Amino acid sequence: MHANEAIHTTLVAEAERIAIALRGKGKLMNILLAISTSGNSRNILCALEQCRSMENRMIVFTGGNGGKMMDLCDAVIVVPSGITQIVQEAHLTLEHILCGLVERFYFGVERFTSN
């Protein structure tokens, strides 16, 4: 029982720490990209609730059926699998694609051509 209580206390403290950090950023943070295999990660849900209260935009990559995060975000990409490895590999691919799109937006297409 004591070990479980310690783990629970640690998870709650982590969720609160994330919420405090987000509050400290104020309106400077325009978009939060949240990544959760299940869509039910307590600390990520806490971060999403904090972002919602600050009227920020939220994007989530999740798996399975999307979990509790489905209704909290502006954009949700669900990898329809319950197998953690498959969901995480798909998320990694999505992360690379998103980073490439952001780089093209800020630095232009010519940076990504071979000649």
C-alpha positions in Angstrom: 0.0 0.0 0.0 2.7 2.5 0.9 4.6 1.9 -2.4 1.4 2.5 -4.4 0.7 5.7 -2.4 4.2 6.9 -3.1 3.8 6.3 -6.8 0.4 8.0 -6.8 1.8 11.0 -5.0 4.7 11.2 -7.5 2.3 11.2 -10.5 0.1 13.8 -9.0 3.1 16.0 -8.2 4.4 15.6 -11.8 1.0 16.6 -13.2 0.9 19.7 -10.9 4.5 20.6 -11.9 3.5 20.5 -15.5 0.5 22.7 -14.9 2.6 25.2 -13.0 5.1 25.3 -15.8 2.4 26.0 -18.3 0.8 28.7 -16.2 4.3 30.3 -16.0 4.5 30.5 -19.8 1.3 32.5 -20.1 0.2 33.4 -23.6 3.7 32.9 -24.9 2.9 29.2 -25.6 0.5 29.2 -28.6 0.3 25.5 -29.3 0.8 22.4 -27.2 1.6 19.1 -28.9 0.7 16.3 -26.5 1.7 12.7 -27.2 0.1 9.8 -25.3 -0.1 6.2 -26.3 -3.4 5.6 -24.5 -4.9 9.1 -24.5 -5.4 8.8 -20.8 -2.1 9.9 -19.3 -2.9 11.8 -16.2 -0.1 14.3 -16.5 -0.9 15.0 -20.1 -4.6 15.4 -19.3 -3.6 17.9 -16.6 -1.5 19.9 -19.1 -4.3 19.9 -21.6 -6.8 21.2 -19.0 -4.3 24.0 -18.1 -3.8 24.9 -21.8 -7.6 25.0 -22.3 -8.0 27.4 -19.3 -5.3 29.6 -21.0 -7.2 29.5 -24.3 -4.2 27.9 -26.1 -4.4 25.5 -29.1 -3.8 21.8 -28.5 -2.8 19.0 -30.8 -2.6 15.4 -29.6 -1.1 12.3 -31.0 -2.7 9.2 -29.3 -3.5 5.6 -29.9 -6.3 3.1 -29.5 -9.6 4.9 -29.4 -8.1 8.2 -28.4 -9.0 8.0 -24.7 -10.1 11.0 -22.7 -8.0 13.4 -24.8 -10.3 13.1 -27.8 -12.6 15.8 -26.6 -10.0 18.1 -25.1 -8.0 19.1 -28.2 -8.3 21.2 -31.3 -6.8 18.5 -33.4 -6.4 14.8 -32.6 -4.5 12.2 -34.6 -5.3 8.7 -33.4 -3.3 5.7 -34.4 -6.0 3.0 -34.3 -4.0 0.3 -32.5 -3.8 -1.0 -29.0 -0.2 -2.2 -29.5 2.1 0.3 -27.8 5.0 -0.3 -30.1 2.9 0.4 -33.2 1.4 3.5 -31.8 4.8 4.9 -30.7 6.4 4.1 -34.1 3.5 5.9 -35.9 3.9 8.9 -33.5 7.6 9.1 -34.3 6.8 9.2 -38.0 4.2 11.9 -37.4 6.7 13.9 -35.3 9.2 13.9 -38.1 6.6 15.0 -40.6 5.4 17.8 -38.4 8.9 19.0 -37.8 9.6 19.0 -41.5 6.5 21.0 -42.2 7.4 23.6 -39.6 10.9 23.8 -41.0 9.6 24.3 -44.5 7.2 27.0 -43.3 9.9 29.0 -41.4 13.0 28.3 -43.7 11.5 27.7 -47.1 11.4 24.7 -49.5 14.8 25.5 -51.1 16.5 24.4 -47.9 15.2 20.8 -48.5 16.2 20.4 -52.1 19.3 18.4 -53.1 20.8 21.1 -55.4 
